[in-house]
Amino acid sequence: MRFDQLPQSKQIEDRRGETRRGVGGRAGGIGVGTLLILGALGWALGINPIYLIGGAQILSGLRGPQQEAQPVNRGPDAGPDRTGQFVAAVLGSTEVQWKDIFAQNGRTYEAPTLVMFSGATQSACGYAQSAMGPFYCPNDQKVYLDTSFFDDLERRFHGCQARSKACQFSQAYVITHEIGHHVQNLLGVLPQVQRAQLGLGQADSNQLQVRVELQADCLAGVWGHYAAEKWGVIEPGDVEAAMQTASAIGDDRLQRQSQGYIVPDAFTHGSSEQRTRWFLTGLKSGQIASCDTFQAQPL
C-alpha cells in the first residue's frame, strides 16, 4: 500500500504515553472489568454494548491472555512517527471519500475524531482498554485505536510482516471498518438497529448485529475502491492480506480457535467467508447501495 501521498487528517487525538490505571482481570483475553463496564455503561449511555464488546472479541483472537499494551513515550528524539503518519493518512483519505459521497447525495459529512492510545484511555462509552480492540463510540463520534493492535496483526498473520505494505493495507482495513460504523451512525443505521434490538432474543439481536458489522466491512471496501481509483494505493498482495485479516477475525474461526466448535447464533460479526465477501463487494462496486446487508438474502 502506498500511503505517503494520501492527505493527512487533523482529526487525531494522540493520547499515547498517557498512563492510566487498568481495570479488572482478564478472561480469555478480555478484561472481566471491561465486560462489566461495557455492559453497564453501554446501556446507561444509550448504546448497545455489543458494538464495543465486538472489538474485544476481535482482539482476543489475536492477543495472548498475558499480553498487555504499555504506554508509548515519545520524546523529542524518538524519530519519525510512522504509525501516527499512517493512521492520519488513512483517516484523511476517508474524509475526502465520504465528503464526496455524502455531497453527491445532498448531505454533509461530519468527520469523526480518531483517538490513538496505548494501554487504556477514557471514552464517552466508558473506559477503553487495549483488550477491547479498535472500536467506534457513537456517543462522542470517535474511533478508539490502541496502535499495538497493528503489532498483533504483524505477529499473527502470514503476509503481514514487519511493516510490509501488504500489512499496511490490512491495518487500513481495520481503521476504515470503524469509520464505516461512523458512516452508519450518520445515516441513522446504528440507532435504528439499536431500537430494533430492543425486546429481541439474543440470537435475533446477534443476527442484526452481524448485518451491521458486514455492512461496515463493505463500506471499508468502498473506501478501498475509491482510494485505489483516486490515489492508486493498492499494490499486488494488498487485497489478499486484507482478506486474510478479514478471514482470521470471522466469528466461526475465532470460536473454533477458542472453544473447538462454532455456534452460529452467537455470531456478532459474521463468518470468515461473509466478512471477506462483503469487503470485496464494496471494493469491486465502490457503491454504498451494494452494501445493503439488511436486505440481502442469503447474507
Secondary structure, DSSP 8 states (H G I E B T S, - for coil): ---TTS---S-EEE-TT------S-EETTEEHHHHHHHHHHHHHTTS-THHHHHHHHHHHTTS-TT---------TTS---HHHHHHHHHHHHHHHHHHHHHHHTT------EEEEESSEEEETTEEEEGGG-SEEETTTTEEEEETHHHHHHHHHSTT--TT-HHHHHHHHHHHHHHHHHHHHHHTTHHHHHHHHHTT--HHHHHHHHHHHHHHHHHHHHHHHHHHHHHH----TTHHHHHHHHHHHT-HHHHHHHHHSS--GGG-SS--HHHHHHHHHHHHHH--GGGG-TTT-S--
